[in-house]
Amino acid sequence: MRGGLMTGMAAGMLIGATATIMMMPQLDHRTRRRVNKIGRRMTNSILTLMDTMRG
């Protein structure tokens, strides 16, 4: 069951990232950099959580 939850979370993250990237041309350079930085942090946090849950 946890595998399904993690897969769903990862899929949601990818869908959200794709939507953000599609909207990015409307944002200025500084905002795009901040969004990318936050996205990388979130990705690393989720991957760390997944590794921890797997044991």
Secondary structure as a PSIPRED ss2 file (coil, helix, strand):
# PSIPRED VFORMAT (PSIPRED V4.0)

   1 M C   1.000  0.000  0.000
   2 R H   0.000  1.000  0.000
   3 G H   0.000  1.000  0.000
   4 G H   0.000  1.000  0.000
   5 L H   0.000  1.000  0.000
   6 M H   0.000  1.000  0.000
   7 T H   0.000  1.000  0.000
   8 G H   0.000  1.000  0.000
   9 M H   0.000  1.000  0.000
  10 A H   0.000  1.000  0.000
  11 A H   0.000  1.000  0.000
  12 G H   0.000  1.000  0.000
  13 M H   0.000  1.000  0.000
  14 L H   0.000  1.000  0.000
  15 I H   0.000  1.000  0.000
  16 G H   0.000  1.000  0.000
  17 A H   0.000  1.000  0.000
  18 T H   0.000  1.000  0.000
  19 A H   0.000  1.000  0.000
  20 T H   0.000  1.000  0.000
  21 I H   0.000  1.000  0.000
  22 M H   0.000  1.000  0.000
  23 M H   0.000  1.000  0.000
  24 M H   0.000  1.000  0.000
  25 P H   0.000  1.000  0.000
  26 Q H   0.000  1.000  0.000
  27 L C   1.000  0.000  0.000
  28 D C   1.000  0.000  0.000
  29 H H   0.000  1.000  0.000
  30 R H   0.000  1.000  0.000
  31 T H   0.000  1.000  0.000
  32 R H   0.000  1.000  0.000
  33 R H   0.000  1.000  0.000
  34 R H   0.000  1.000  0.000
  35 V H   0.000  1.000  0.000
  36 N H   0.000  1.000  0.000
  37 K H   0.000  1.000  0.000
  38 I H   0.000  1.000  0.000
  39 G H   0.000  1.000  0.000
  40 R H   0.000  1.000  0.000
  41 R H   0.000  1.000  0.000
  42 M H   0.000  1.000  0.000
  43 T H   0.000  1.000  0.000
  44 N H   0.000  1.000  0.000
  45 S H   0.000  1.000  0.000
  46 I H   0.000  1.000  0.000
  47 L H   0.000  1.000  0.000
  48 T H   0.000  1.000  0.000
  49 L H   0.000  1.000  0.000
  50 M H   0.000  1.000  0.000
  51 D H   0.000  1.000  0.000
  52 T H   0.000  1.000  0.000
  53 M H   0.000  1.000  0.000
  54 R H   0.000  1.000  0.000
  55 G C   1.000  0.000  0.000
